[in-house]
Amino acid sequence: MTYKSRKIFAACTIRNSAASALGEIKPQNPAAIEALVQLLKDPDEDARRIAASALGKIQTQDLAAIEALVKLLKDSRKDVRRSAA
């Protein structure tokens, strides 16, 4: 693994861990919800899947989050669609 690929892998791992942790914090935290909604648009499928799962744990009623999750139901990856549902 090259230095660049290790750096990218580490950044993805950190981002995914942060998304997962956001799903564990105080429900309905607007900053957490906003960060997770942004992550739903990430090109990395694991990031989208983890963000969708975290929003499910929060059980948000935020309209932007719900709309973003509905869009993910058409994602090309089955595991992302499952997490969005």
C-alpha positions as CSV (number, residue, x, y, z in Angstrom):
1,M,0.0,0.0,0.0
2,T,1.4,3.4,-1.0
3,Y,1.7,6.4,1.3
4,K,-1.1,8.1,-0.6
5,S,-3.5,5.1,-0.4
6,R,-2.8,4.7,3.3
7,K,-3.6,8.3,3.9
8,I,-6.9,8.0,2.0
9,F,-7.8,4.8,3.8
10,A,-7.1,6.5,7.2
11,A,-9.2,9.5,6.3
12,C,-12.1,7.3,5.2
13,T,-11.8,5.2,8.4
14,I,-11.8,8.4,10.6
15,R,-14.8,9.9,8.7
16,N,-16.8,6.6,9.0
17,S,-16.0,6.3,12.7
18,A,-17.1,9.9,13.2
19,A,-20.4,9.3,11.4
20,S,-21.1,6.2,13.5
21,A,-20.4,8.2,16.7
22,L,-22.8,11.0,15.6
23,G,-25.6,8.4,15.6
24,E,-24.8,7.7,19.3
25,I,-24.9,11.3,20.6
26,K,-27.9,13.3,21.8
27,P,-30.9,12.8,19.5
28,Q,-32.0,15.7,17.3
29,N,-28.7,17.5,17.6
30,P,-28.9,19.9,14.5
31,A,-25.1,19.9,13.9
32,A,-24.9,16.2,14.0
33,I,-27.9,15.8,11.6
34,E,-26.4,18.4,9.2
35,A,-23.1,16.6,9.1
36,L,-24.7,13.3,8.5
37,V,-26.9,14.7,5.7
38,Q,-23.8,16.0,4.0
39,L,-22.1,12.6,4.4
40,L,-25.1,11.0,2.6
41,K,-23.7,12.6,-0.6
42,D,-20.2,11.2,-0.2
43,P,-18.8,9.2,-3.1
44,D,-17.7,6.5,-0.7
45,E,-20.4,3.9,-0.3
46,D,-19.4,3.0,3.3
47,A,-19.7,6.7,4.3
48,R,-23.2,6.9,2.8
49,R,-24.2,3.6,4.5
50,I,-22.9,4.6,7.9
51,A,-24.4,8.1,7.7
52,A,-27.8,6.6,6.8
53,S,-27.6,4.1,9.7
54,A,-26.6,6.9,12.1
55,L,-29.6,9.0,11.0
56,G,-31.8,6.0,11.6
57,K,-30.5,5.7,15.2
58,I,-31.2,9.3,15.8
59,Q,-34.7,8.9,14.4
60,T,-34.6,12.4,13.0
61,Q,-37.7,14.2,11.8
62,D,-35.5,16.8,10.0
63,L,-37.0,17.3,6.5
64,A,-33.6,17.7,4.7
65,A,-32.4,14.4,6.3
66,I,-35.6,12.6,5.3
67,E,-35.4,13.9,1.7
68,A,-31.7,12.8,1.5
69,L,-32.5,9.4,2.8
70,V,-35.4,9.0,0.3
71,K,-32.9,9.8,-2.5
72,L,-30.6,7.1,-1.2
73,L,-33.3,4.5,-1.8
74,K,-32.2,4.8,-5.4
75,D,-28.4,4.4,-4.6
76,S,-26.5,1.9,-6.9
77,R,-25.4,0.0,-3.8
78,K,-27.8,-2.4,-2.2
79,D,-26.3,-2.0,1.3
80,V,-26.7,1.8,1.1
81,R,-30.3,1.4,0.1
82,R,-30.9,-1.0,2.9
83,S,-29.5,1.5,5.5
84,A,-31.5,4.3,4.0
85,A,-34.7,2.3,4.4
